[in-house]
Structure formats: C-alpha cells, structure tokens
Amino acid sequence: LLCRLGGLDVSLGALRWAAFPAGTRQLWFISDYLVLLLCVPLLNRLLHGLPRRAHKGVLLVLAVPLVVYPTVFGQDGILGDTAWMFLYDYLLAAYLRRWPDNRLSRLLNRPAAALVLGLGLPLANTAIRAVLEYRGATDSKAFQYIAYYRTALGALPGLLAALALFHFFKNLDLGSNRFINGLAGTTLGVYILHQVPVLRDFLWNGIFHAQAHHGSAAYTLLVIVLTFAGCAAIDTLRTRFIMQPLQRSRAFTAFCVKGDALAAEIEKQSD
C-alpha cells in the first residue's frame, strides 16, 4: 500500500496478495508462520493427553517424507511445502519439552555440544562448498547435496543446527537491554518490507543499483545497514501511529476478549 501511494507500479493483484499474506507465496516465511499460528490451537488439542509412545510414533512417521527423504536424496519430498516443516518443528519441539529426558535433549542441553553442532554444521557446509567450487566440481553430485543442505529446512544438517542453536541460547542468560529489544522488535517488519516484490525491485534496481556494484563487500554492508535502518524506521512509525491506536480501540479489545474466551473454552473442553 505504501508503494502504491508512493507512485510505484503496484497492481491490484499485488494488493490482493498483501491483504491475504497466508494465501500466496509472496512472503514464504511469514505466510507459512501464519498458517502455523492458525493450526496451533488444533495441534495443542491433539497433543493434550497424547502418550509419549504415540507422540514419538507420529514424529517418526512424519520424519520419513519430511526429514529422511530430503536428507538421503538431496531434494524435497512429497511434503516439500515449508508449512509442513513448520508443523513438524512444532510437534518436535513439543516432544522435547514434554519429555526432556530423551537423548537428543540431553545432548543439546550441553552448551559445548550445542555450540559445536550449531556452528560446526553450517561452517562445515560452507567449507566443503568452497573446496568443491575451487576444484571446479560445481556440477558434481556432492555439490548438489551441499547446496541443497545449505537451505533445506527439513534436511538433517540444518534441522540439527537450528535445534542446537535454539538450545544454546535458551540456556544462556544474556540479561536484558532495552535498546536491543526495541531494535529486535522491528526485525519482522524489516523482513516483510524489504521482501515485498515491488519494493524489493525498487530497492535493488531503483535506489541502490545493486548490479552495478557486484562484488563490492563495502557497498554490500552499506546497503544492508541502510535497508535495515530505513525499514526499521517505517516499521516503528507503523507501530506507533497505526498498530498502537488500533490495539487501544474498543473494537480490537472486544475482539481479543472474545478470542480469549473461546481459547479458554477450548482448553476447558480438552481438559
């Protein structure tokens, strides 16, 4: 909408996609995350009272198309949509939280092991990729696997690294800093803003002319800082002048009250 008001070429289709962010693949992460949020009440209802053996069985069955197949064959399986992996991650995290005495939790709760896995796996991937590129083996099967593991959410190296880093920081007391927390609060807005297709094209080609500075590390860092700062400022203004007044409105408050009541009723029935 900001791009349209600013005079950029924004189609009615793009505005329609913006109004239904979970219905298209324009912003893959937030779209799939919204789907996960919509499914959370149902998932919690299904998990309530689920025996450990049954929970483990569900994870093992789903792991075949979501984890085993991508890891072994280096390509997405029949459930290759990211939303499926998000749902699996939720079920896996629930298992690790409900029964922390499992072997994986005991391993990842060791800070040294979590740090080695969390940093070691991505660094090993990068090093192997660099060696293969140096040897001119970019057409090899090994390079295809390494390139796939680098971004695949379901492949075992990425999944283990993500779990390890989560556990490492979960068990680390970093204290609290108001400035850092405030800056961190803008990151989702920064992600969404600079990934909107029409704004992305305007940023890289209309403002920064990224192709003209290909290979310049200094210019890349400058673009990163300016993009983050600009999008963070826009997100801060959006929060201050749109979201906060909306959240204080009677209609929004009444909607939240009804939602809380419905959630409480669902939880009561599940008990």
C-alpha positions as CSV (number, residue, x, y, z in Angstrom):
1,L,0.0,0.0,0.0
2,L,2.9,2.4,0.8
3,C,4.4,1.6,-2.6
4,R,1.1,2.3,-4.3
5,L,0.7,5.6,-2.5
6,G,4.3,6.4,-3.4
7,G,3.6,6.2,-7.1
8,L,5.2,2.8,-7.8
9,D,3.6,0.4,-10.3
10,V,1.5,-1.8,-7.9
11,S,-1.1,-4.0,-9.5
12,L,-4.5,-4.8,-7.9
13,G,-3.2,-8.4,-7.8
14,A,-0.3,-7.4,-5.6
15,L,-2.7,-5.5,-3.2
16,R,-4.9,-8.6,-3.1
17,W,-1.8,-10.7,-2.2
18,A,-0.9,-8.2,0.6
19,A,-4.4,-8.5,2.1
20,F,-4.1,-12.3,2.3
21,P,-0.5,-13.0,3.2
22,A,-1.1,-16.6,4.1
23,G,-2.8,-17.4,0.8
24,T,0.2,-16.8,-1.6
25,R,4.0,-17.5,-1.7
26,Q,4.9,-13.8,-1.9
27,L,6.5,-13.9,1.6
28,W,7.2,-17.6,2.2
29,F,8.3,-17.4,5.8
30,I,5.5,-15.2,7.3
31,S,2.9,-16.9,5.1
32,D,3.8,-20.3,6.5
33,Y,4.2,-18.9,10.0
34,L,0.7,-17.6,9.9
35,V,-0.6,-21.0,8.8
36,L,1.3,-22.5,11.8
37,L,-0.4,-20.0,14.2
38,L,-3.8,-20.9,12.8
39,C,-3.1,-24.5,13.4
40,V,-1.6,-24.2,16.9
41,P,-4.9,-24.5,18.8
42,L,-5.7,-27.7,16.9
43,L,-2.2,-29.0,17.4
44,N,-2.4,-28.3,21.2
45,R,-5.8,-30.0,21.3
46,L,-4.3,-33.1,19.6
47,L,-1.2,-33.1,21.8
48,H,-3.2,-32.8,25.0
49,G,-3.0,-36.2,26.8
50,L,-1.2,-37.8,23.9
51,P,1.0,-40.6,25.3
52,R,4.7,-40.4,24.8
53,R,4.9,-43.5,22.6
54,A,2.1,-42.2,20.3
55,H,3.8,-38.8,20.1
56,K,7.1,-40.4,19.2
57,G,5.4,-42.6,16.6
58,V,3.8,-39.5,14.9
59,L,7.2,-37.9,14.7
60,L,8.9,-41.0,13.3
61,V,6.2,-41.4,10.6
62,L,6.3,-37.8,9.5
63,A,10.1,-37.8,9.6
64,V,10.2,-40.2,6.6
65,P,8.9,-37.7,4.0
66,L,10.0,-34.5,5.8
67,V,13.5,-35.4,7.1
68,V,14.7,-38.8,5.9
69,Y,13.9,-38.4,2.2
70,P,15.3,-34.9,1.8
71,T,18.5,-35.9,3.7
72,V,19.1,-39.1,1.8
73,F,18.2,-37.9,-1.7
74,G,19.0,-34.2,-1.5
75,Q,15.6,-33.0,-2.7
76,D,12.2,-32.1,-1.4
77,G,9.8,-35.0,-0.9
78,I,6.0,-35.2,-1.4
79,L,5.5,-32.8,1.6
80,G,8.0,-30.3,0.4
81,D,6.0,-27.2,1.3
82,T,7.6,-25.2,4.1
83,A,4.3,-25.1,6.1
84,W,4.6,-28.9,6.6
85,M,8.1,-28.5,8.1
86,F,6.9,-25.7,10.4
87,L,4.2,-28.0,11.7
88,Y,6.7,-30.8,12.2
89,D,9.1,-28.5,14.1
90,Y,6.2,-27.6,16.4
91,L,5.4,-31.2,17.1
92,L,9.1,-32.0,17.6
93,A,9.6,-29.0,20.0
94,A,6.6,-30.1,21.9
95,Y,8.1,-33.6,22.4
96,L,11.4,-32.3,23.5
97,R,9.7,-30.0,26.0
98,R,7.2,-32.6,27.4
99,W,9.8,-35.3,27.8
100,P,13.2,-33.6,28.3
101,D,14.8,-36.9,29.4
102,N,15.3,-38.1,25.7
103,R,18.8,-38.5,24.3
104,L,18.6,-35.6,21.9
105,S,17.6,-33.1,24.6
106,R,20.3,-34.4,26.9
107,L,22.9,-33.8,24.1
108,L,21.6,-30.4,23.1
109,N,21.3,-29.2,26.7
110,R,25.1,-29.4,26.9
111,P,26.3,-25.9,25.9
112,A,29.6,-27.2,24.3
113,A,27.8,-29.8,22.2
114,A,25.0,-27.4,21.2
115,L,27.6,-24.8,20.1
116,V,29.7,-27.3,18.1
117,L,26.6,-28.6,16.3
118,G,25.0,-25.2,15.8
119,L,28.1,-23.5,14.3
120,G,30.0,-26.6,13.1
121,L,27.4,-27.9,10.7
122,P,26.9,-24.7,8.8
123,L,30.6,-23.9,8.8
124,A,31.4,-27.4,7.5
125,N,28.8,-27.0,4.7
126,T,30.4,-23.6,3.7
127,A,33.9,-25.1,3.8
128,I,33.0,-28.1,1.7
129,R,31.2,-25.9,-0.8
130,A,34.2,-23.6,-1.1
131,V,36.5,-26.6,-1.7
132,L,34.2,-28.0,-4.4
133,E,33.9,-24.6,-6.1
134,Y,37.7,-24.2,-6.0
135,R,38.1,-27.6,-7.7
136,G,35.5,-26.8,-10.3
137,A,33.2,-29.5,-9.1
138,T,30.0,-27.5,-9.1
139,D,28.3,-30.0,-11.4
140,S,29.1,-32.9,-9.1
141,K,26.5,-34.8,-7.0
142,A,28.4,-33.8,-3.9
143,F,28.0,-30.1,-4.7
144,Q,24.3,-30.6,-5.4
145,Y,23.8,-32.1,-1.9
146,I,25.9,-29.4,-0.2
147,A,23.9,-26.7,-2.0
148,Y,20.6,-28.3,-1.0
149,Y,21.6,-28.8,2.6
150,R,22.6,-25.2,2.8
151,T,18.9,-24.0,2.6
152,A,16.8,-27.1,3.1
153,L,14.8,-26.8,6.4
154,G,14.0,-30.5,6.5
155,A,17.4,-31.9,5.8
156,L,19.1,-33.3,8.9
157,P,22.1,-30.9,9.0
158,G,20.0,-27.8,9.0
159,L,17.5,-29.2,11.4
160,L,20.1,-30.3,13.9
161,A,21.9,-26.9,13.7
162,A,18.7,-25.0,14.3
163,L,17.8,-27.1,17.3
164,A,21.3,-26.8,18.7
165,L,21.5,-23.0,18.4
166,F,18.0,-22.8,19.9
167,H,19.0,-24.9,22.9
168,F,22.3,-23.0,23.3
169,F,20.7,-19.6,23.6
170,K,17.7,-21.0,25.6
171,N,20.1,-22.0,28.3
172,L,22.2,-18.8,28.1
173,D,21.4,-15.8,30.3
174,L,22.2,-12.7,28.3
175,G,20.3,-10.3,30.5
176,S,18.1,-7.5,29.1
177,N,18.9,-4.4,27.1
178,R,16.0,-2.0,26.2
179,F,17.7,-0.7,23.0
180,I,18.5,-4.2,21.7
181,N,15.0,-5.4,22.5
182,G,13.4,-2.4,20.7
183,L,15.6,-2.9,17.7
184,A,14.8,-6.6,17.6
185,G,11.1,-5.8,17.7
186,T,11.4,-4.3,14.2
187,T,13.1,-7.3,12.6
188,L,9.9,-8.9,11.4
189,G,8.7,-5.6,9.9
190,V,12.1,-5.2,8.2
191,Y,11.9,-8.7,6.7
192,I,8.4,-8.2,5.4
193,L,9.0,-4.7,4.0
194,H,12.2,-5.4,2.0
195,Q,10.8,-8.8,0.7
196,V,7.6,-7.3,-0.8
197,P,8.2,-8.0,-4.5
198,V,7.5,-4.5,-5.8
199,L,9.6,-2.8,-3.1
200,R,12.4,-5.3,-3.5
201,D,12.8,-4.5,-7.2
202,F,12.6,-0.8,-6.4
203,L,15.3,-1.1,-3.6
204,W,17.9,-3.1,-5.6
205,N,17.4,-1.6,-9.0
206,G,15.8,1.8,-8.4
207,I,17.7,3.0,-5.3
208,F,20.9,1.0,-4.8
209,H,21.5,-0.3,-8.3
210,A,23.0,-3.4,-6.8
211,Q,24.2,-5.0,-10.1
212,A,26.5,-2.0,-10.8
213,H,28.3,-2.8,-7.5
214,H,28.5,-6.5,-7.9
215,G,31.4,-8.0,-5.8
216,S,31.8,-4.9,-3.6
217,A,31.8,-6.1,0.1
218,A,31.8,-2.5,1.4
219,Y,28.8,-1.5,-0.7
220,T,27.0,-4.6,0.3
221,L,27.5,-3.8,4.0
222,L,26.3,-0.2,3.4
223,V,23.2,-1.4,1.6
224,I,22.4,-3.9,4.5
225,V,22.7,-1.1,7.1
226,L,20.7,1.4,5.1
227,T,18.0,-1.1,4.3
228,F,17.6,-2.3,7.9
229,A,17.6,1.3,9.2
230,G,15.0,2.5,6.7
231,C,12.7,-0.5,7.1
232,A,13.0,-0.3,10.9
233,A,12.0,3.4,10.9
234,I,9.0,2.6,8.7
235,D,8.0,-0.3,11.0
236,T,8.4,1.9,14.1
237,L,6.1,4.5,12.6
238,R,3.6,1.9,11.6
239,T,3.6,0.5,15.2
240,R,3.3,4.0,16.8
241,F,0.6,5.5,14.5
242,I,-1.3,2.5,13.3
243,M,-0.9,-0.6,15.5
244,Q,-1.0,1.1,18.9
245,P,-4.1,3.2,18.3
246,L,-5.8,0.1,16.8
247,Q,-4.9,-2.1,19.8
248,R,-6.4,0.6,22.1
249,S,-9.6,0.7,20.2
250,R,-12.9,-0.7,21.6
251,A,-13.4,-3.0,18.6
252,F,-10.0,-4.6,18.9
253,T,-10.3,-5.0,22.7
254,A,-13.7,-6.6,22.3
255,F,-12.3,-9.0,19.6
256,C,-9.5,-10.0,21.9
257,V,-11.9,-10.6,24.8
258,K,-14.0,-12.9,22.6
259,G,-10.9,-14.7,21.4
260,D,-9.6,-15.3,24.9
261,A,-13.0,-16.6,26.0
262,L,-13.0,-19.0,23.0
263,A,-9.5,-20.2,23.8
264,A,-10.4,-20.8,27.4
265,E,-13.5,-22.8,26.4
266,I,-11.4,-25.0,24.1
267,E,-8.8,-25.6,26.8
268,K,-11.6,-26.4,29.3
269,Q,-13.2,-28.9,27.0
270,S,-9.8,-30.6,26.2
271,D,-9.2,-31.0,30.0
